[in-house]
Amino acid sequence: MLLQALSLYLLHYTSHGWLSLTRYGYVTLGRDLLTSYLAHVLPMLCSKLDTWFPDHHLTEPDTVLTLLDALPVTTWPLTPPPVLHHAGPDIVVDLDAATRHLLALCTIAPEGQGPLVNIRAEHFEQTVQSLIDRSPWKPSPHAPRRGLKPRPHGQNVLTDFDAVGEDGDTLLLVSCKSRPYTGPYDAGDFRTVRNSVSLIEQSVAKWEQVTRTLTEQPQGTNYDLTRYRRILGVVCLPHTPYTPLGDATQIIDTHPNGQTLRRACGYNELAAWLNAAANY
């Protein structure tokens, strides 16, 4: 509501408001003016607001401002600063803080199951594949497809390929783990970091076994990888994970530009090794 109201204000009321926004990241306006623009956008959003916040009855601008003032602000874990700063009849609106609060509120928690977690996971897999497709490792039509579930002869399905790349006779298989970088992780919360480490180590061990099996049996019931001399398996997360020294930190390849690839890596690390522009 706040962001929509301010977009109308900047568009219709002032010709210089964008200067303050782009230079400092905040906008100053009178409280009465802000409440009038909030009153203008509330009717357009009422159906969604009633669904998302059934207990708040968001029909009055003052209620909106009260809720914005009540946004949690902590130093452990670190959260964005306050969105509103009151100065007499005026209000300073920190657009940068508002955007960061919005992103934090939209973060899907790493624990649990369900459609939201699956949507986040699929989105990250598609993003990693798009990254590979923009790099020299873009797979040819002969490469195994993303989503393939390889079945070696006489065995069950191993898993599915989240993202695939190839460079000559080298095949790249990526296991994507879309674990978000949350406030507790940033603060070093023991349980959160421990769970993340466990996930990475287990994922690396599983993916290493998959890579070894495919190397030993390059042809199976529904796949043929005999054209590849080498298969690289890597676990990729949205951010560079903390992991103790071991299998997860083992370097499995070095790009000619010197960038190394470890068994577990962050999205930006993978992009640097692929020699691709990261825009996740």
BELWOTA-V198288 format. One record per pair of residues at least 24 apart in sequence whose ideal C-beta (glycine too) atoms are under 10 Angstrom apart, sorted by the first residue. I is the first residue (numbers start at 1). J is the second residue. D is the distance in whole Angstrom. If there is no record, write none. Layout:
i={I:I}
j={J:J}
d={D:D}
This chain:
i={1:1:1:1:1:1:1:1:1:1:1:1:1:2:2:2:2:2:2:2:2:2:2:2:2:2:2:2:3:3:3:3:3:3:4:4:4:4:4:4:4:5:5:5:5:5:5:5:5:5:5:5:5:5:5:6:6:6:6:6:6:6:7:7:8:8:8:8:8:9:9:9:9:9:9:9:10:10:12:12:13:20:20:21:21:21:22:24:24:24:24:25:25:25:25:25:25:25:26:26:26:26:26:26:26:26:26:27:27:27:27:27:28:28:28:28:28:28:29:29:29:29:30:30:30:30:31:31:31:31:31:31:31:31:31:31:32:32:32:32:33:33:33:34:34:34:34:34:34:34:35:35:35:35:35:35:36:37:38:38:38:38:39:65:68:68:68:71:71:71:71:71:72:72:72:73:73:74:74:75:76:76:76:76:76:76:77:77:77:77:77:77:77:77:77:77:78:78:78:79:79:79:80:104:104:107:107:107:107:108:108:109:109:110:110:110:110:110:110:110:110:110:110:110:110:111:111:111:117:118:119:120:120:120:120:121:121:121:121:121:122:122:122:123:123:123:124:124:124:124:124:124:124:124:124:124:124:124:125:125:125:125:125:125:125:125:125:125:126:126:126:127:127:127:127:127:127:127:127:127:128:128:128:128:128:128:128:128:128:128:128:128:128:128:128:128:129:129:129:129:129:129:129:130:130:130:130:131:131:131:131:131:131:131:131:131:131:131:131:131:131:132:132:132:132:132:132:132:132:132:132:133:133:133:133:134:134:134:134:134:134:134:135:135:135:135:135:135:135:135:135:135:136:136:136:136:136:136:136:136:137:137:137:137:137:137:137:137:137:137:137:137:137:137:137:138:138:138:138:138:138:139:139:139:139:139:139:139:140:140:142:142:142:143:143:143:143:143:144:144:144:144:144:144:144:144:145:146:146:148:148:148:149:149:150:150:150:150:150:150:150:150:150:151:151:151:151:152:152:152:152:152:152:152:152:152:152:153:153:153:153:154:154:154:155:155:155:155:157:157:157:158:158:158:158:158:158:158:158:158:158:159:159:159:159:161:161:161:162:162:162:163:163:163:165:165:165:165:165:166:166:166:166:167:167:167:168:168:168:168:169:169:169:169:170:170:170:170:170:170:171:171:171:171:171:171:171:171:171:171:171:171:172:172:172:172:172:172:172:172:172:172:172:173:173:173:173:173:173:173:173:173:174:174:174:174:174:174:174:174:175:175:175:175:175:175:175:175:175:175:175:175:175:176:176:176:176:176:176:176:176:177:177:177:177:177:177:177:177:177:178:178:178:178:179:179:179:179:179:180:180:180:181:181:181:181:181:181:185:185:185:186:188:193:193:196:196:196:196:196:197:197:197:197:197:199:199:199:199:200:200:200:200:200:200:200:200:200:200:200:200:201:201:201:201:201:201:201:201:202:202:203:203:203:203:203:203:204:204:204:204:204:204:204:204:204:204:204:204:205:205:205:205:205:206:206:207:207:207:207:207:208:208:208:208:208:208:208:209:211:211:232:232:233:234:234:234:234:234:234:234:234:235:235:235:235:236:236:236:236:236:236:236:237:237:237:237:237:237:238:238:238:238:239:239:239:239:239:240:240:240:240:240:240:240:241:241:241}
j={37:38:41:42:44:45:48:49:58:61:64:67:68:34:37:38:41:64:65:67:68:83:84:93:95:98:101:102:41:93:95:98:99:102:37:38:40:41:42:44:45:33:34:35:36:37:38:39:40:41:42:45:61:64:93:34:37:38:41:93:95:98:37:41:36:37:38:40:41:33:34:36:37:38:40:93:37:95:37:40:37:92:95:93:95:96:95:92:94:95:96:93:94:95:96:97:98:99:83:85:92:93:94:95:96:97:98:91:92:93:94:95:85:87:90:91:92:93:90:91:92:93:88:89:90:91:61:62:65:84:86:87:88:89:90:91:61:89:90:91:89:90:91:61:64:65:84:90:91:93:60:61:62:64:65:91:61:61:62:63:64:65:64:91:93:98:101:97:98:101:104:105:101:104:183:97:101:183:187:187:183:184:186:187:188:189:104:182:183:184:185:186:187:188:189:192:183:186:187:104:183:186:104:182:183:180:181:182:183:178:180:180:182:177:178:179:180:181:182:184:185:192:195:196:199:179:192:195:178:178:178:178:179:180:238:162:176:177:178:179:162:176:178:176:178:280:162:163:176:177:178:179:180:236:237:238:267:280:160:161:162:163:174:175:176:177:178:236:162:163:176:163:176:178:236:238:267:278:279:280:162:163:164:165:174:175:176:178:234:236:238:267:270:271:274:280:161:162:163:164:165:174:176:163:276:279:280:163:165:174:236:267:268:270:271:274:276:277:278:279:280:163:164:165:166:172:174:270:271:274:276:163:164:165:276:271:274:275:276:277:278:279:165:167:172:270:271:273:274:275:276:277:165:166:167:168:255:274:275:276:163:164:165:166:167:168:170:171:172:232:270:273:274:275:276:164:165:166:167:274:276:163:164:165:166:167:171:172:166:227:166:224:227:171:172:225:227:228:171:173:214:222:223:224:225:228:223:173:174:173:222:223:222:223:210:213:214:217:220:221:222:223:225:220:221:222:223:213:214:216:217:218:219:220:221:222:223:217:219:220:221:217:220:221:213:217:220:221:220:221:222:206:207:209:210:211:213:214:217:220:223:206:207:209:210:210:214:223:207:235:236:234:236:270:232:234:270:274:276:227:228:231:232:230:232:274:227:228:229:230:227:228:229:230:228:229:230:231:232:253:211:214:215:218:225:227:228:229:230:231:232:233:228:230:231:232:233:234:253:261:270:273:274:207:210:211:214:225:231:232:233:234:207:232:233:234:235:236:265:270:203:204:206:207:210:211:233:234:235:236:237:263:264:203:234:235:236:237:238:267:270:203:204:207:235:236:237:238:241:264:236:237:238:267:203:237:238:239:241:237:238:239:237:238:239:240:241:266:239:241:242:239:242:241:242:237:239:241:242:243:241:242:243:244:248:235:237:241:264:235:237:241:242:243:244:246:247:248:249:263:264:235:243:244:246:247:248:263:264:235:248:235:236:237:248:263:264:233:234:235:243:246:247:248:249:250:262:263:264:235:246:247:248:263:233:235:233:234:235:263:264:233:235:247:248:250:252:263:233:252:263:261:263:263:261:262:263:264:265:269:270:273:262:263:264:265:264:265:266:267:269:270:271:264:265:266:267:269:270:266:267:268:280:266:267:268:269:280:264:265:266:267:268:269:270:265:266:269}
d={10:6:6:7:10:6:10:8:7:9:6:9:9:8:9:7:9:7:9:10:6:7:9:7:9:6:10:9:9:9:8:6:8:7:9:9:9:5:10:8:7:10:7:9:9:4:5:9:7:5:9:10:9:9:9:8:7:9:10:6:7:8:9:9:10:5:10:7:7:7:7:9:5:10:10:9:10:10:9:10:8:10:10:9:6:9:10:10:9:9:9:10:7:6:4:8:10:9:10:8:6:6:5:6:7:8:9:9:8:5:9:7:9:8:6:7:5:8:7:6:9:7:10:6:6:7:9:10:8:10:8:10:9:6:7:5:10:7:10:10:10:9:9:8:9:8:9:9:6:7:9:4:7:9:7:9:8:8:9:9:6:8:10:8:9:8:9:9:9:6:10:9:9:10:10:9:9:8:9:9:9:9:9:5:9:9:10:8:3:5:8:6:4:9:7:9:7:6:7:7:6:10:7:9:7:5:9:7:9:9:7:8:7:9:8:5:6:10:7:10:9:8:8:8:8:10:10:8:8:10:10:5:9:8:10:9:7:8:5:10:9:9:9:10:7:10:8:9:5:8:4:9:9:8:9:6:8:8:9:9:4:6:8:9:5:10:8:9:9:8:9:9:8:9:10:9:8:10:9:5:7:4:10:9:6:10:5:9:10:6:9:7:7:9:10:8:10:8:4:7:8:8:9:9:10:9:9:8:9:9:9:7:10:7:6:7:6:8:7:8:7:6:7:4:9:7:7:8:9:6:7:9:10:8:9:9:8:10:5:7:9:9:7:9:10:9:8:9:4:6:4:9:9:10:6:10:10:7:6:8:10:9:4:6:5:10:9:10:6:10:10:9:5:8:8:10:7:8:9:10:9:9:5:6:5:9:9:8:6:10:8:9:7:7:9:9:9:9:8:8:10:9:6:9:7:10:10:10:9:10:7:7:8:9:8:8:7:9:6:8:7:5:8:6:4:5:8:6:8:9:5:10:9:4:7:10:9:7:8:6:6:9:9:9:8:8:8:9:10:9:9:9:10:8:5:10:6:8:10:9:10:7:8:10:6:9:10:10:10:9:8:9:8:9:9:10:10:7:10:9:7:10:10:10:9:9:10:9:8:9:7:5:4:7:7:7:5:8:6:8:9:8:10:9:6:9:4:9:7:5:7:9:10:10:8:5:8:7:9:9:9:10:9:8:7:7:8:10:6:7:5:8:9:9:8:6:8:5:10:8:6:9:8:5:8:10:7:7:5:7:10:10:9:10:10:8:5:8:9:9:10:6:10:10:6:7:5:9:9:9:9:8:6:10:10:6:7:8:8:9:7:8:9:7:4:9:9:9:9:9:9:10:9:9:6:9:10:6:7:8:8:7:6:7:9:9:9:9:10:7:7:5:9:5:10:10:10:5:10:9:5:10:7:8:7:7:6:10:8:10:10:5:10:9:9:9:7:9:9:5:8:9:5:5:9:9:9:5:5:10:10:7:9:9:10:9:5:7:6:8:9:6:9:7:10:9:10:7:9:9:9:7:9:7:6:8:6:7:6:10:7:9:9:6:5:7:8:6:7:6:8:5:10:7:8:6:7:9:9:7:5:9:7:5:7:8:10:10:9:7:3:8:7:6:10:8:7:10}
